[in-house]
Amino acid sequence: MTRRTAVIFAGLCFVGLAGAAPDAGLPTSSGVIALNSLPNPSATLATAAVADAKGIMVGAVHKIILDASGRPQTVDVTLMGSNAVVAISASQFNYDQGHNVLTAQLDARQIAAEPPVPQG
């Protein structure tokens, strides 16, 4: 094996090993929390994206409805592609603070089947 071949081979091995563990050593999100433990949820979630249980982005937060104690009760979600707005119980979500994403415990089909928010 020539020196040039050895260097190329070593470089390919390094790239292969680095690609095998893309998240190694990289910081993760600052934490995933239950939605009902989030302080000031309306302001915090105003720009949050919404993902289904598989992590596929399905929409964005349209509005947060709070109960009498100020905890999230319902999340109105604007669905991508259709701009339909559906109401989903806040208990179905966790919030990833580091990525500003609400992740539902439902798949995309179940989210789309949730009741639409009344217009007006």
For each residue, the residues with C-beta under 8 A, 3 or more apart:
1: 5 6 9
2: 5 6
3: 6 7
4: 7 8
5: 1 2 8 9
6: 1 2 3 9 10
7: 3 4 10 11
8: 4 5 11 12
9: 1 5 6 12 13
10: 6 7 13 14
11: 7 8 14 15
12: 8 9 15 16
13: 9 10 16 17
14: 10 11 17 18
15: 11 12 18 19
16: 12 13 19 20
17: 13 14 20 21
18: 14 15 21 22
19: 15 16 22
20: 16 17
21: 17 18 24
22: 18 19 26
23: 26 28
24: 21
25:
26: 22 23
27:
28: 23 98
29: 32 96 97 98 99
30: 97 98
31: 96 97 98
32: 29 94 95 96 97 103
33: 37 38 94 95 97
34: 37 38 94 95
35: 38 41 72 75 90 91 93 94 95 102
36: 71 72 90 91
37: 33 34
38: 33 34 35 41 44 45 72 95
39: 44
40: 43 44
41: 35 38 44 45 64 66 71 72
42: 45 46 64 66
43: 40 46
44: 38 39 40 41 48 95
45: 38 41 42 48 61 64 72 75 95 102
46: 42 43 61
47: 60 61 100
48: 44 45 60 61 95 100 101 102
49: 57 59 60 61 99 100 101 102
50: 57 58 59 60 61 75 77 101 102 103 104 111
51: 54 55 56 57 58 101 102 103 104
52: 55 56 58 103 104 106 107 108 110 111
53: 103 104 105 106 107
54: 51 107 108
55: 51 52 103
56: 51 52 108
57: 49 50 51 80 101
58: 50 51 52 77 79 80 104 108 111 112
59: 49 50 77 78 79 80 111
60: 47 48 49 50 77 78 80
61: 45 46 47 48 49 50 64 75 76 77 78 102
62: 76 77 78 85 117
63: 75 76 117
64: 41 42 45 61 72 74 75 76 90
65: 72 73 74 75 76 87
66: 41 42 70 71 72 73
67: 70 71 72 73
68:
69:
70: 66 67
71: 36 41 66 67 90
72: 35 36 38 41 45 64 65 66 67 75 90 93
73: 65 66 67 89 90
74: 64 65 87 88 89 90
75: 35 45 50 61 63 64 65 72 87 88 89 90 93 102
76: 61 62 63 64 65 85 86 87 88 117
77: 50 58 59 60 61 62 85 86 87 88 111 114
78: 59 60 61 62 83 84 85
79: 58 59 82 83 84 85 86 111 112
80: 57 58 59 60
81:
82: 79
83: 78 79
84: 78 79 112 116
85: 62 76 77 78 79 116 117
86: 76 77 79 111 112 114 115 116 117
87: 65 74 75 76 77 114 115 116 117
88: 74 75 76 77 92 93 104 106 111 114
89: 73 74 75 92
90: 35 36 64 71 72 73 74 75 93
91: 35 36
92: 88 89 104 105 106
93: 35 72 75 88 90 102 103 104 105
94: 32 33 34 35 102 103 105
95: 32 33 34 35 38 44 45 48 101 102 103
96: 29 31 32 99 100 101 102 103
97: 29 30 31 32 33 100
98: 28 29 30 31
99: 29 49 96
100: 47 48 49 96 97
101: 48 49 50 51 57 95 96
102: 35 45 48 49 50 51 61 75 93 94 95 96
103: 32 50 51 52 53 55 93 94 95 96
104: 50 51 52 53 58 88 92 93 111
105: 53 92 93 94
106: 52 53 88 92 110 111 114
107: 52 53 54 110 111
108: 52 54 56 58 111 112
109: 112 113
110: 52 106 107 113 114
111: 50 52 58 59 77 79 86 88 104 106 107 108 114
112: 58 79 84 86 108 109
113: 109 110
114: 77 86 87 88 106 110 111
115: 86 87
116: 84 85 86 87
117: 62 63 76 85 86 87
118:
119:
120:
